[in-house]
Amino acid sequence: MWAPMKTGCTMIQAMETSFTKLTHMSVHVVLPVALFYGDLVSDALVMSKFWQAQHYQYFTLNALAILAGLVTTSVIGSAGMGSASEALQPIRGCTAVLTFLHVIPLYCFFFTFWQFADAKFATYKSDAFDRRLRDKGLTALMASSIIGETFGEAMLSSFVQLYAALRHGPLQWPSLLACSAARPKASFDGGGQLVLLSLISLGESFSKIDKFGHVSRYRQGQAVVVGLAKPQSVAYAALLLYRWLAVCSRLLLFPLFQLALHEDWLFLLLVFELQLWHVAYGGSLLWIADCILQAGLVVYCTENRWKLFFAIPNTLSSFEPLLLSGEGALLSVNVELHAVLHCAESVAAIWMANAFGSGVPGLWEEHGFALRLFLASSVIQWPLLLILRCFCSHQLPSHDFVAVRDDCLSEEAQSICDSCDAKIPLYVAAIVPFTMKSGCDVAKLLDLMMKGQASAQVAAQTCDLIKRHVLPKKSSELPANVTAASCMQAVLCAMDAHLSSPEVQEQAVWCLKNLALNRPENEETLMTLGGAEAILRAMTENCSNEAVQKEGCVALAKLTTEHQNVLEFLSLGAGEAVLKALRNYTTSTGVQWWAFQALGNLAESSEGRAKLRNLLAAGVINAAMSSCNSEIQEKGQLLLEKLGQVGHTGP
C-alpha cells in the first residue's frame, strides 16, 4: 500500500511543479510579449481594412502613429538599456536598429526562455527567477523596448481608430476593432464604438508610475524612479480612477472636437483646420498644439531638453508620480501646472465647438453617450486630483520614504541620474532593487544600517544584495572595502531596527546564513555577535510569516550540520521555535522539509533528543507527516526513529 501511495504523491508533486513552471513562464514572458505583438498585428489588420474601405486618410494617420511608436521606442529604448547588461551583449552594436524594428521583445522572449530552462530553483514560487532576470539586465531591456510603443504608437493609434469608429460607425468589421490593440469596444448610440479597454490599458499604464516597486524609469539600465503606493491601498485605487478619467477625457476630446467642427469650412480653413482628401484634421492639429505646449512645459519645469519626449504621454496625463509631492519630486512636469493647462484646453475646446461648430447638435444625437462620458470624466477628474495631491500624496523628504542619501548611490548611478534626471530626488532612486556594481555604494549603505537610518525597504534590499554576492559555494564578490564582519554587524542592527518587518527579517536571516556557511571564521564571528539569538528572535516575532519561518529553519539546519552550535541553539529555544513553525505550517512543504532537517541535526546530541522528547516533538512530527509528500514522510519517520519513538508512516 505504501508504494502506490508514494508513487501517487510523486506524480502529484510533478504535476504541481509543471503547472507552476508553466504559470511562471506565462506571467513573466509569454503574456507581455503576446500583448505587444498582438497590438502590432491588430493595427496592421485595421490598416488593411482602412485601405480596403478606401479610408486612405485613416490608413495614413495610423501608419504615422506606428512610425511614431517606432521612432519613440528606438530613442527612449536605447537610453534605457544598460551598457553592462549581460542580456545586451549578443546584440551589441545593432540595438538601435533592432529596437526600431520591434525585434527586441522577441529577443527578450527567447533569452528569458533560455534563462528559465537553464535555471535550477528549489521552488518556482520564489523570487529567484525575477532576481536572475534583473541581474542580467533583461528587466530593463524589456521595459525600455516597449515603453515607446505604449505611449507612442498605442496612444496615437487609439486616437485614429476611435475617430474612425465615431465618424463611420462599426465600418462593417466590429470584431476586428474589438481586437485592435487587444482592446474590446462597447457600442455607442448611433453605432459608433469606443475602445473601452484602451482607456483602461492606458490608464493602468499611467497608474503604474506610482505602483510600489514598479520601475517607472530606466536610464542606461539603472532604475531611477519607482512608485511607493501599495496596490491594495485606497490611495492607489483613487489614483487608478483618476488616471482612467484623465485618459478618457483626453482620448475623447480630440475626435469629438474634430466632429463638432467638421462641416464648418470657413472657420476650419481660416482659423484652425486644414483639409486633405476632403477630411478635416482639427483634432490632429489640436493634439499637435497640445504636444507643443507640453514640450514647452517640460523644458520649463525640468530645464532638460532630453526629456522632451515626455510631451507625448503628457498630452493624455502627466507622466509623473502623482503620489509623490514636495520640493524636488519632479520627473517631467509640475503636476499643478499640467492640470491647469489641460483644464484650460478642455474649456477652450468646448467653447470653440459651441461658438463656431454647427455639428454639436448632431453629436448629441449620434454620440450622446460619448459626449456625456467626456463631460463627466472632465469634470470629476479635477476635484479627484486635488484630493490625491492634498490628502494621499507623500511629502518628500519624509522619514518613512527617504531611502538613502544621495551619496549612497555609486558614482556611476549618480552620474546617470544627474545627467538625465537632474530634477529627480536621488533618494527615490534608491528604493529600487540595487545592483552591486553600478547601483549603490555598499559600504555607505551598511553604515546607514548600523546607524538605524535605512528604511525597511532599503535594509531588506541591501541584505538581498549581499546574500546574492556571498553564495556558499562561490567566492565572495563583496567590494574590497566591505568585510563579512561589517556586513553581519549591519544586518544585525537592521534586524533590531525593523523587528516587525517580515521582509527585512527574511532577507537578513538568509544573508547571515550565506555569510557564515562554509566559512568557519565567519560562522564563529556570527555566533559571537549574537547571530543565533537574532535568527530565533526573527522566527518568534514573525511566527505568522511563512517565508521567515522557512528561512529560519534553513539557517538552523545549515548552521548545525556538523554538530556545531547545537548546544547554543538549544539553550536559546531553537527546539521550541522549530516545532512551533511545524505546528503553524502543516501544509508548507518548504517549512516542513527544513524544519525536519533542523530537528534532525538537534537530535544528533543526547541533550537535543532529551529536549525534543520533553517538548512532545513526536506528536508535532506525526501531524506534519500527514501531508501527501513522500520526502516529508521519510524524513519524519527517520526523525522519529532517531528520537527513539515509533510513529506512523503516512495516512
Secondary structure as UniProt FT lines:
FT   HELIX           2..25
FT   HELIX           26..30
FT   HELIX           31..52
FT   TURN            53..54
FT   HELIX           56..80
FT   TURN            83..84
FT   TURN            86..88
FT   HELIX           89..91
FT   TURN            92..93
FT   HELIX           95..100
FT   TURN            101..102
FT   HELIX           104..118
FT   TURN            124..125
FT   HELIX           128..135
FT   TURN            136..137
FT   HELIX           138..148
FT   HELIX           149..154
FT   HELIX           155..168
FT   TURN            169..172
FT   HELIX           174..179
FT   HELIX           180..182
FT   STRAND          186..187
FT   HELIX           189..191
FT   STRAND          193..194
FT   HELIX           196..207
FT   HELIX           208..210
FT   STRAND          211..212
FT   STRAND          215..219
FT   TURN            220..221
FT   STRAND          222..227
FT   TURN            231..232
FT   HELIX           234..260
FT   TURN            261..263
FT   HELIX           265..267
FT   HELIX           268..272
FT   STRAND          275..276
FT   TURN            277..278
FT   STRAND          279..280
FT   HELIX           282..302
FT   HELIX           305..310
FT   HELIX           311..314
FT   TURN            315..316
FT   TURN            322..323
FT   STRAND          324..325
FT   TURN            327..328
FT   HELIX           335..356
FT   HELIX           360..366
FT   HELIX           368..387
FT   HELIX           388..392
FT   STRAND          394..395
FT   TURN            399..401
FT   HELIX           406..408
FT   HELIX           411..420
FT   TURN            422..423
FT   HELIX           426..429
FT   TURN            430..431
FT   TURN            436..439
FT   HELIX           442..450
FT   TURN            451..452
FT   HELIX           456..467
FT   TURN            468..469
FT   TURN            472..473
FT   TURN            480..481
FT   HELIX           484..497
FT   TURN            498..500
FT   HELIX           502..516
FT   TURN            517..518
FT   HELIX           520..529
FT   HELIX           531..541
FT   TURN            542..544
FT   HELIX           546..559
FT   TURN            560..562
FT   TURN            564..565
FT   HELIX           566..571
FT   TURN            572..573
FT   HELIX           574..584
FT   TURN            586..587
FT   HELIX           589..602
FT   TURN            603..604
FT   HELIX           606..614
FT   TURN            615..616
FT   HELIX           617..624
FT   TURN            625..626
FT   HELIX           630..643
//
